[in-house]
Amino acid sequence: MSGAGGGFAVEPVDLQANGSQYGGVAEQVAAVQRTLLDKLNAQGECWGDDESGTQIAKTYVGPAVKALQQMSVVDGGVQEMAAATSTWAKNYQAVETA
């Protein structure tokens, strides 16, 4: 995109190429999340069920679940950015060729 006389120009091919990078980032976020979940699930409830373990679980589990949910939200947001950028490029191309 470049500003020229108050307007702008878009190179749809470049927009799609750069937008597709979001898909790679989304895949990386999803891979990190899967790895983290696998590692955490392999450990199980390693804090135990005694009084100390119960206190650790109260402190740890809620924030850990929230963090994992946030990773999922980030992944979804980045995937949406990739799709939106691709759609934008296609729509711009369609307008130019109409």
C-alpha positions in Angstrom: 0.0 0.0 0.0 1.2 3.5 -0.7 -0.3 6.9 -0.2 -0.6 8.9 -3.4 -2.6 12.1 -3.5 -4.7 11.2 -0.5 -5.5 7.7 -1.8 -3.8 4.4 -1.7 -2.8 1.5 -3.9 -2.7 -2.1 -3.0 -0.7 -4.9 -4.4 -3.1 -7.9 -3.9 -0.4 -10.5 -4.5 1.8 -8.9 -1.9 -1.1 -8.5 0.5 -2.0 -12.2 0.2 1.6 -13.3 0.5 2.1 -11.2 3.6 -1.3 -12.1 5.0 -0.5 -15.8 4.7 2.3 -15.3 7.2 -0.4 -15.0 9.9 -1.4 -18.6 9.2 2.1 -19.7 10.0 2.0 -17.7 13.3 -1.3 -19.3 14.2 0.1 -22.7 13.6 3.0 -21.9 15.9 0.7 -20.7 18.6 -1.4 -23.8 18.2 1.7 -26.1 18.4 2.9 -24.4 21.5 -0.5 -24.8 23.1 -0.6 -28.5 22.1 2.9 -29.1 23.5 2.0 -27.3 26.7 -1.2 -29.2 27.2 0.5 -32.6 26.5 3.2 -31.8 29.0 0.7 -30.6 31.7 -1.6 -33.6 31.1 1.4 -36.0 31.3 2.2 -34.6 34.8 -1.4 -34.9 36.0 -2.3 -33.5 39.4 1.3 -33.6 40.6 0.7 -31.4 43.6 -1.0 -34.2 45.5 -4.2 -34.3 47.5 -3.0 -33.4 50.9 -3.6 -29.9 52.4 -0.6 -28.3 50.8 -1.4 -29.9 47.4 -5.0 -28.7 47.7 -3.8 -25.1 48.4 -1.4 -25.3 45.4 -4.2 -26.5 43.2 -6.5 -23.6 44.3 -3.8 -21.2 43.4 -2.5 -22.8 40.2 -5.3 -24.5 38.4 -7.6 -21.5 37.7 -4.9 -19.2 36.3 -3.4 -22.1 34.3 -6.7 -22.9 32.7 -7.3 -19.2 31.9 -3.8 -18.9 30.3 -4.5 -21.9 28.1 -7.8 -20.5 27.1 -6.1 -17.2 26.2 -3.7 -19.1 24.0 -6.7 -20.5 22.2 -8.2 -17.0 21.8 -4.9 -15.7 20.4 -4.6 -18.6 17.9 -8.2 -18.0 16.7 -7.5 -14.3 16.4 -4.4 -14.8 14.3 -6.3 -17.3 12.1 -9.0 -14.7 11.6 -6.4 -12.1 10.6 -5.0 -14.5 8.0 -8.5 -15.2 6.6 -9.5 -11.5 6.6 -6.3 -10.4 4.9 -6.8 -13.0 2.2 -10.4 -11.9 1.7 -9.4 -8.3 1.6 -6.8 -9.0 -1.2 -9.4 -11.1 -3.2 -12.0 -8.4 -2.8 -9.6 -5.6 -3.8 -8.6 -7.7 -6.9 -12.2 -8.2 -7.8 -12.9 -4.5 -7.7 -9.9 -3.7 -9.8 -10.9 -6.2 -12.5 -14.6 -5.3 -12.5 
